[in-house]
C-alpha cells in the first residue's frame, strides 16, 4: 500500500523542485501583500480581547440611543449577549418593549427579550419627552418583529441567566435600575451570582440630576448597596465624547446642500411644515448655522452603506440633522450623542477605551435634591466605593463605531 508523505516532507520536496520553486515564491509574495493590504484597510479594533468572552444581559429603554448600544454589543466578539430586558424610561414600558423586540430582530441578536418594570419602586413615574421622536426610534420604521417577548419577567430572566452562567454574568444597564433592584429583592442570593454591573447614572458636576437616577433613585440606591462590583458611567462623562456629527450644516434653501428628512413616518403636510420652519429659521438669522468646530470625522465617514444595519444607523443621524436644522443654533453641534454606548464600551474594552477612577458614590432619595448622585474622593457613611468612568477615548470610540458598522456586512 502506498504511504502518504508527511506535510513537512512534502513541503521540503516541493520547495527544492526547480519546477515549482518560482511559482511558490510568487504565491508567497502574493499572500504577504494581500495580508498587508487587509491590515491597512481594516481599522484597528479597540475592543479586541484575547480573554474569555463576557456573558451579558442588557437592560434598556428601547430608544434610538439604546439601539446603537445594542448594535454595538452585537458586533463585539468579546461579548455574548444572553438576553435583553426592557424598562420604562423616556418611553412607557410597552413602547420600550416593542421597540426592543424590533431592534433585537433587526440586529439579529438571537436572544430572549423580557419585559420589566412599568413604574419605579416607590414613587410615581415621571412623565417625560424623548429626543428620539414620538415612538423613540427617530422616525425610523423597523420591520415588524418575529420575536415574541419571553414569558418570564425581566428579573427572572436576570436571575436564571446568572445561575446558568455560574458567577460570570455581567449586567449592562442603560436606563432606570428598577428591574435590577427588583431582581436583587426577589432573589437574595443574586448579588453573589453576578460578576458585575455597569450602569449609566449620575452627573460628575455637583448640583445636577440625570434622568436615570431621577426616575428611580431608590432602585439606584439598592443597587449601590447590593455588594455587586459596580462600574458607573456618568452621563457627563459620556455625552461630549460620543457625539456623531452630521456633515451638512445647511439650513437655507439658497445655499448648496441637501436636506435629508426622515420621511418614513412623516405625512406630506408634516414634511412641508418642517421645510417651512427650516426656511424661516434661515431668513431670521440671515445665514446658515456655522459648522461645528472640533472633530471633523462625520458619521457618513464611519458607517458603510453595505452594512445590514445601515438604514437604522443612518436614519437616526438624519433625524438629528433634521431636528437641528429646525431648532438648533450656532452654538449647538449638529449631531446625536450616544451616551448609552459607553457602558458597552467600558464593559468590553477592559480599560483600554475608558479612563476610570475609584469614587465613593451615593444618591439622595428624599428632599429637594432627590435623584442627585454624589461622586466623592473621600469616604463618607452614605457612599459606596465604585469604579467611575471619567472620559472616553474619542479616537477609539470612532474606531469602534466604524468597526461596528463593518461587522454587519
MIPAMI-400832 format. One record per residue (C-alpha): residue number from 1; x, y, z. Coordinates in nm, 2 decimals. Layout:
{NUM,{X,Y,Z}}
...
END
This chain:
{1,{0.00,0.00,0.00}}
{2,{0.13,0.34,-0.10}}
{3,{0.21,0.56,0.20}}
{4,{0.13,0.94,0.21}}
{5,{0.42,1.17,0.28}}
{6,{0.40,1.39,0.58}}
{7,{0.33,1.76,0.52}}
{8,{0.68,1.88,0.62}}
{9,{0.84,1.62,0.39}}
{10,{0.61,1.71,0.10}}
{11,{0.69,2.08,0.15}}
{12,{1.06,2.01,0.15}}
{13,{1.04,1.81,-0.17}}
{14,{0.83,2.08,-0.35}}
{15,{1.04,2.37,-0.23}}
{16,{1.35,2.21,-0.37}}
{17,{1.19,2.14,-0.70}}
{18,{1.30,2.38,-0.98}}
{19,{0.96,2.34,-1.15}}
{20,{0.77,2.48,-0.86}}
{21,{1.02,2.70,-0.68}}
{22,{0.94,3.02,-0.86}}
{23,{0.56,2.97,-0.87}}
{24,{0.57,2.91,-0.49}}
{25,{0.78,3.22,-0.44}}
{26,{0.53,3.43,-0.63}}
{27,{0.24,3.28,-0.44}}
{28,{0.42,3.36,-0.11}}
{29,{0.47,3.72,-0.21}}
{30,{0.11,3.75,-0.32}}
{31,{-0.02,3.62,0.02}}
{32,{0.21,3.86,0.21}}
{33,{0.09,4.16,0.01}}
{34,{-0.27,4.06,0.05}}
{35,{-0.23,4.03,0.43}}
{36,{-0.06,4.37,0.44}}
{37,{-0.34,4.54,0.24}}
{38,{-0.61,4.38,0.45}}
{39,{-0.44,4.50,0.77}}
{40,{-0.41,4.85,0.63}}
{41,{-0.77,4.86,0.51}}
{42,{-0.92,4.72,0.84}}
{43,{-0.93,4.98,1.12}}
{44,{-0.78,4.86,1.45}}
{45,{-1.03,4.71,1.69}}
{46,{-1.02,4.89,2.02}}
{47,{-1.25,4.62,2.17}}
{48,{-1.05,4.32,2.07}}
{49,{-0.98,4.09,2.36}}
{50,{-0.77,3.78,2.40}}
{51,{-0.95,3.69,2.72}}
{52,{-1.27,3.49,2.78}}
{53,{-1.60,3.61,2.63}}
{54,{-1.81,3.80,2.88}}
{55,{-2.18,3.69,2.91}}
{56,{-2.40,3.99,2.95}}
{57,{-2.77,4.09,2.98}}
{58,{-2.85,4.44,2.86}}
{59,{-3.13,4.63,3.04}}
{60,{-3.26,4.91,2.82}}
{61,{-3.54,5.16,2.75}}
{62,{-3.59,5.10,2.37}}
{63,{-3.48,5.44,2.24}}
{64,{-3.26,5.51,1.94}}
{65,{-2.96,5.56,2.17}}
{66,{-3.01,5.22,2.32}}
{67,{-3.05,5.08,1.97}}
{68,{-2.70,5.20,1.89}}
{69,{-2.57,5.03,2.21}}
{70,{-2.74,4.70,2.11}}
{71,{-2.59,4.72,1.76}}
{72,{-2.25,4.77,1.92}}
{73,{-2.29,4.49,2.17}}
{74,{-2.39,4.25,1.89}}
{75,{-2.07,4.34,1.69}}
{76,{-1.82,4.29,1.98}}
{77,{-1.66,3.94,1.97}}
{78,{-1.58,3.97,2.34}}
{79,{-1.94,3.99,2.45}}
{80,{-2.20,3.72,2.45}}
{81,{-2.55,3.89,2.47}}
{82,{-2.75,3.63,2.67}}
{83,{-3.07,3.84,2.69}}
{84,{-3.22,4.19,2.67}}
{85,{-3.46,4.33,2.93}}
{86,{-3.68,4.64,2.90}}
{87,{-3.77,4.91,3.14}}
{88,{-3.97,5.23,3.13}}
{89,{-3.78,5.55,3.09}}
{90,{-3.83,5.83,2.84}}
{91,{-4.09,5.58,2.68}}
{92,{-4.37,5.39,2.85}}
{93,{-4.28,5.02,2.92}}
{94,{-4.50,4.89,2.64}}
{95,{-4.33,5.11,2.38}}
{96,{-3.99,5.02,2.52}}
{97,{-4.06,4.65,2.49}}
{98,{-4.20,4.68,2.13}}
{99,{-3.90,4.89,2.01}}
{100,{-3.65,4.65,2.17}}
{101,{-3.82,4.35,2.01}}
{102,{-3.79,4.52,1.67}}
{103,{-3.43,4.61,1.74}}
{104,{-3.32,4.26,1.85}}
{105,{-3.48,4.11,1.55}}
{106,{-3.34,4.37,1.31}}
{107,{-2.99,4.33,1.45}}
{108,{-3.01,3.95,1.47}}
{109,{-2.90,3.92,1.83}}
{110,{-3.09,3.59,1.87}}
{111,{-3.16,3.62,2.24}}
{112,{-3.47,3.64,2.46}}
{113,{-3.63,3.98,2.53}}
{114,{-3.81,4.01,2.87}}
{115,{-4.04,4.29,2.97}}
{116,{-3.97,4.45,3.30}}
{117,{-4.10,4.73,3.53}}
{118,{-4.36,4.98,3.42}}
{119,{-4.30,5.22,3.71}}
{120,{-4.04,5.30,3.99}}
{121,{-4.02,5.11,4.31}}
{122,{-4.17,5.38,4.54}}
{123,{-4.25,5.70,4.36}}
{124,{-4.48,5.78,4.07}}
{125,{-4.34,5.76,3.72}}
{126,{-4.22,6.09,3.59}}
{127,{-4.36,6.18,3.25}}
{128,{-4.10,6.30,3.00}}
{129,{-4.03,6.36,2.64}}
{130,{-3.76,6.19,2.43}}
{131,{-3.52,6.34,2.19}}
{132,{-3.57,6.04,1.97}}
{133,{-3.91,6.12,1.83}}
{134,{-4.27,6.02,1.93}}
{135,{-4.20,5.65,1.93}}
{136,{-3.84,5.67,2.04}}
{137,{-3.66,5.55,1.72}}
{138,{-3.61,5.88,1.54}}
{139,{-3.89,5.80,1.30}}
{140,{-3.70,5.50,1.16}}
{141,{-3.95,5.23,1.07}}
{142,{-3.81,4.89,1.15}}
{143,{-3.97,4.56,1.03}}
{144,{-4.24,4.40,1.24}}
{145,{-4.05,4.17,1.48}}
{146,{-4.10,3.79,1.46}}
{147,{-3.95,3.75,1.81}}
{148,{-4.21,3.73,2.09}}
{149,{-4.15,3.86,2.44}}
{150,{-4.01,3.60,2.68}}
{151,{-4.27,3.47,2.92}}
{152,{-4.05,3.55,3.22}}
{153,{-4.04,3.89,3.37}}
{154,{-3.71,4.08,3.34}}
{155,{-3.59,4.00,3.69}}
{156,{-3.65,3.62,3.65}}
{157,{-3.45,3.62,3.32}}
{158,{-3.17,3.80,3.50}}
{159,{-3.17,3.55,3.79}}
{160,{-3.20,3.24,3.56}}
{161,{-2.91,3.35,3.35}}
{162,{-2.70,3.44,3.65}}
{163,{-2.74,3.09,3.78}}
{164,{-2.67,2.94,3.44}}
{165,{-2.35,3.14,3.39}}
{166,{-2.22,3.04,3.74}}
{167,{-2.10,3.38,3.85}}
{168,{-1.97,3.51,3.52}}
{169,{-2.28,3.71,3.41}}
{170,{-2.25,4.09,3.39}}
{171,{-2.54,4.34,3.36}}
{172,{-2.52,4.64,3.14}}
{173,{-2.79,4.89,3.25}}
{174,{-2.88,5.18,3.02}}
{175,{-3.20,5.30,3.20}}
{176,{-3.36,5.33,3.54}}
{177,{-3.24,5.04,3.77}}
{178,{-3.59,4.92,3.87}}
{179,{-3.55,4.58,3.71}}
{180,{-3.22,4.51,3.87}}
{181,{-3.33,4.63,4.21}}
{182,{-3.64,4.41,4.18}}
{183,{-3.43,4.11,4.09}}
{184,{-3.20,4.17,4.39}}
{185,{-3.50,4.20,4.62}}
{186,{-3.68,3.89,4.49}}
{187,{-3.36,3.67,4.48}}
{188,{-3.14,3.75,4.78}}
{189,{-2.86,3.53,4.65}}
{190,{-2.84,3.71,4.32}}
{191,{-2.57,3.95,4.43}}
{192,{-2.33,3.66,4.48}}
{193,{-2.40,3.52,4.14}}
{194,{-2.32,3.84,3.94}}
{195,{-1.97,3.93,3.82}}
{196,{-2.05,4.30,3.80}}
{197,{-2.30,4.57,3.70}}
{198,{-2.22,4.85,3.46}}
{199,{-2.47,5.13,3.48}}
{200,{-2.54,5.47,3.33}}
{201,{-2.63,5.72,3.60}}
{202,{-2.53,6.05,3.76}}
{203,{-2.35,6.37,3.66}}
{204,{-2.00,6.45,3.76}}
{205,{-2.10,6.81,3.81}}
{206,{-2.24,6.88,4.15}}
{207,{-2.60,7.00,4.18}}
{208,{-2.74,6.82,3.88}}
{209,{-2.95,6.51,3.84}}
{210,{-2.97,6.27,3.54}}
{211,{-3.28,6.11,3.41}}
{212,{-3.20,5.75,3.52}}
{213,{-3.13,5.84,3.88}}
{214,{-3.43,6.08,3.89}}
{215,{-3.67,5.82,3.75}}
{216,{-3.60,5.57,4.04}}
{217,{-3.34,5.69,4.30}}
{218,{-3.45,5.41,4.54}}
{219,{-3.36,5.15,4.28}}
{220,{-3.02,5.31,4.22}}
{221,{-2.96,5.32,4.60}}
{222,{-3.05,4.95,4.63}}
{223,{-2.80,4.86,4.35}}
{224,{-2.53,5.07,4.51}}
{225,{-2.56,4.89,4.84}}
{226,{-2.60,4.54,4.68}}
{227,{-2.23,4.44,4.72}}
{228,{-2.20,4.37,4.34}}
{229,{-1.89,4.52,4.18}}
{230,{-2.00,4.84,4.01}}
{231,{-1.88,5.03,3.71}}
{232,{-2.06,5.36,3.68}}
{233,{-2.08,5.58,3.37}}
{234,{-2.20,5.93,3.45}}
{235,{-2.38,6.10,3.16}}
{236,{-2.15,6.40,3.16}}
{237,{-1.85,6.16,3.12}}
{238,{-2.01,6.01,2.81}}
{239,{-2.20,6.28,2.63}}
{240,{-1.94,6.50,2.48}}
{241,{-1.71,6.22,2.37}}
{242,{-1.98,6.02,2.19}}
{243,{-2.14,6.27,1.96}}
{244,{-2.16,6.17,1.59}}
{245,{-2.17,6.48,1.37}}
{246,{-2.37,6.54,1.06}}
{247,{-2.17,6.66,0.76}}
{248,{-2.42,6.91,0.63}}
{249,{-2.49,7.23,0.83}}
{250,{-2.70,7.39,0.56}}
{251,{-3.03,7.55,0.67}}
{252,{-3.10,7.78,0.38}}
{253,{-3.25,7.67,0.05}}
{254,{-3.03,7.93,-0.13}}
{255,{-2.71,7.76,-0.03}}
{256,{-2.57,7.43,-0.15}}
{257,{-2.67,7.11,0.03}}
{258,{-2.95,6.87,0.06}}
{259,{-3.20,6.84,0.34}}
{260,{-3.24,6.48,0.44}}
{261,{-3.57,6.44,0.61}}
{262,{-3.66,6.11,0.78}}
{263,{-3.97,6.06,0.57}}
{264,{-4.07,5.71,0.68}}
{265,{-4.33,5.82,0.93}}
{266,{-4.40,6.18,0.81}}
{267,{-4.70,6.29,0.62}}
{268,{-4.67,6.53,0.33}}
{269,{-4.81,6.81,0.54}}
{270,{-4.56,6.74,0.82}}
{271,{-4.27,6.74,0.56}}
{272,{-4.39,7.08,0.42}}
{273,{-4.42,7.23,0.77}}
{274,{-4.07,7.11,0.86}}
{275,{-3.92,7.26,0.54}}
{276,{-4.11,7.58,0.61}}
{277,{-3.95,7.61,0.96}}
{278,{-3.61,7.55,0.81}}
{279,{-3.66,7.83,0.57}}
{280,{-3.80,8.07,0.83}}
{281,{-3.50,8.00,1.06}}
{282,{-3.26,8.08,0.78}}
{283,{-3.43,8.40,0.69}}
{284,{-3.45,8.51,1.06}}
{285,{-3.08,8.45,1.12}}
{286,{-2.97,8.58,0.78}}
{287,{-2.73,8.29,0.74}}
{288,{-2.69,7.92,0.79}}
{289,{-2.57,7.79,1.13}}
{290,{-2.20,7.75,1.14}}
{291,{-2.04,7.41,1.10}}
{292,{-1.95,7.27,1.44}}
{293,{-1.58,7.31,1.54}}
{294,{-1.35,7.04,1.66}}
{295,{-1.38,6.68,1.53}}
{296,{-1.44,6.67,1.16}}
{297,{-1.50,6.30,1.11}}
{298,{-1.87,6.27,1.03}}
{299,{-2.10,5.97,1.08}}
{300,{-2.11,5.93,0.70}}
{301,{-1.73,5.87,0.70}}
{302,{-1.77,5.59,0.96}}
{303,{-2.08,5.39,0.85}}
{304,{-2.07,5.17,0.55}}
{305,{-2.38,5.17,0.33}}
{306,{-2.32,4.79,0.27}}
{307,{-2.40,4.72,0.64}}
{308,{-2.72,4.53,0.72}}
{309,{-2.79,4.79,0.99}}
{310,{-2.71,5.10,0.79}}
{311,{-3.07,5.21,0.74}}
{312,{-3.12,5.23,1.12}}
{313,{-2.79,5.39,1.20}}
{314,{-2.82,5.65,0.92}}
{315,{-3.18,5.72,0.99}}
{316,{-3.11,5.82,1.34}}
{317,{-2.84,6.06,1.22}}
{318,{-3.07,6.21,0.95}}
{319,{-3.34,6.27,1.21}}
{320,{-3.09,6.45,1.43}}
{321,{-2.99,6.66,1.13}}
{322,{-3.35,6.75,1.06}}
{323,{-3.41,6.85,1.42}}
{324,{-3.10,7.06,1.43}}
{325,{-3.20,7.25,1.11}}
{326,{-3.53,7.34,1.27}}
{327,{-3.44,7.41,1.63}}
{328,{-3.06,7.42,1.66}}
{329,{-2.84,7.73,1.68}}
{330,{-2.48,7.83,1.60}}
{331,{-2.36,7.71,1.94}}
{332,{-2.52,7.37,1.91}}
{333,{-2.34,7.09,1.73}}
{334,{-2.54,6.92,1.45}}
{335,{-2.53,6.56,1.57}}
{336,{-2.65,6.29,1.81}}
{337,{-2.49,6.19,2.14}}
{338,{-2.48,5.82,2.22}}
{339,{-2.40,5.80,2.59}}
{340,{-2.57,5.46,2.60}}
{341,{-2.28,5.31,2.40}}
{342,{-2.02,5.39,2.67}}
{343,{-2.14,5.12,2.92}}
{344,{-2.10,4.87,2.64}}
{345,{-1.76,5.01,2.55}}
{346,{-1.65,5.01,2.92}}
{347,{-1.76,4.65,2.97}}
{348,{-1.60,4.52,2.66}}
{349,{-1.29,4.74,2.64}}
{350,{-1.15,4.63,2.98}}
{351,{-0.97,4.96,3.05}}
{352,{-0.84,5.03,2.70}}
{353,{-1.11,5.28,2.59}}
{354,{-1.24,5.45,2.91}}
{355,{-1.05,5.64,3.18}}
{356,{-1.16,5.53,3.53}}
{357,{-1.12,5.63,3.89}}
{358,{-1.24,5.50,4.23}}
{359,{-1.50,5.71,4.40}}
{360,{-1.74,5.70,4.69}}
{361,{-2.09,5.72,4.53}}
{362,{-2.43,5.79,4.69}}
{363,{-2.77,5.91,4.57}}
{364,{-3.03,6.12,4.75}}
{365,{-3.37,5.95,4.79}}
{366,{-3.55,6.24,4.97}}
{367,{-3.59,6.61,4.97}}
{368,{-3.54,6.87,4.70}}
{369,{-3.22,6.70,4.58}}
{370,{-3.38,6.36,4.52}}
{371,{-3.20,6.18,4.24}}
{372,{-2.88,6.37,4.28}}
{373,{-2.58,6.14,4.26}}
{374,{-2.26,6.24,4.45}}
{375,{-1.91,6.12,4.35}}
{376,{-1.66,6.19,4.63}}
{377,{-1.29,6.12,4.65}}
{378,{-1.33,6.07,5.03}}
{379,{-1.52,5.81,5.21}}
{380,{-1.85,5.90,5.37}}
{381,{-2.10,5.70,5.57}}
{382,{-2.36,5.70,5.29}}
{383,{-2.13,5.64,5.00}}
{384,{-2.04,5.31,4.83}}
{385,{-1.70,5.25,4.67}}
{386,{-1.73,5.20,4.29}}
{387,{-1.53,5.24,3.97}}
{388,{-1.63,5.55,3.78}}
{389,{-1.57,5.64,3.42}}
{390,{-1.44,5.99,3.37}}
{391,{-1.36,6.00,3.00}}
{392,{-1.40,5.80,2.68}}
{393,{-1.11,5.80,2.43}}
{394,{-1.28,5.96,2.13}}
{395,{-1.04,5.82,1.87}}
{396,{-1.10,5.47,1.99}}
{397,{-1.47,5.54,2.01}}
{398,{-1.48,5.64,1.65}}
{399,{-1.29,5.33,1.56}}
{400,{-1.54,5.12,1.75}}
{401,{-1.83,5.28,1.56}}
{402,{-1.66,5.21,1.22}}
{403,{-1.59,4.85,1.32}}
{404,{-1.95,4.82,1.44}}
{405,{-2.09,4.91,1.10}}
{406,{-1.84,4.68,0.92}}
{407,{-1.93,4.38,1.14}}
{408,{-2.28,4.36,0.98}}
{409,{-2.16,4.35,0.62}}
END
